Amino acid sequence: MDRRDCLGWLAGAMAAGASAGFQRESFAQAVDAPGRDAPGRDAPGRGAPARGAPPIGAGVELPSVRLLDGRELPASHWKGKVVVIELWATWCPFCARQNPHLDRLHRAHRDRGLEVIALSIDSDPEVARRYVSERGYSFHAAMFDERWQAAIGRPKGLPIVWVVGRDSKLARLEIGELFAEDIDDFSKLL
């Protein structure tokens, strides 16, 4: 495990501890959870996908969504695109550092078929809408709901990023804060 992997793992474990009110688990439980040798990491030799997530290479059918701005995107919107899905919250410091990188990725590659959808776990959709609006993010933002959980699962920790390839197969699963260069790598799936 290199430095970035260690930091990403630690960020995921710390995020799980920081969100204990939502997760109802302690930092120790997050670290010691079965299947968490390297939480959520999908590269060969880096551990299996986290519990509750589809296995890498599995087909994923993404649902329609009502965005925080009120627009509706049909399920067909995602077909044939690389879709980066982030689970986040307004109170998550790791998400706050990661979101600008995801926004740059979305702006740079949306015309080439890369979409970013940020799914908030906040209890108040208005808080999430205001957060996204105040920061001027251009990526799609919605609330995490049962349809999304059925499609992608719900591993523990924040932020969580799933990357679904053009073939509708899960290509990546990352738990914990990602660095700019990690996020830039997603464009290689185009």
Secondary structure, DSSP 8 states (H G I E B T S, - for coil): --HHHHHHHHHHHHHHHHTHHHH---HHHHHHSTT-SSTT--STTS----TTS--TT-B-----EEBTTS-EE-GGGGTTSEEEEEEE-TT-HHHHHHHHHHHHHHHHHGGGTEEEEEEE--S-HHHHHHHHHHHT--SEEEE--HHHHHHH---SSSSEEEEE-TTSBEEEEEES---HHHHHGGGGG-
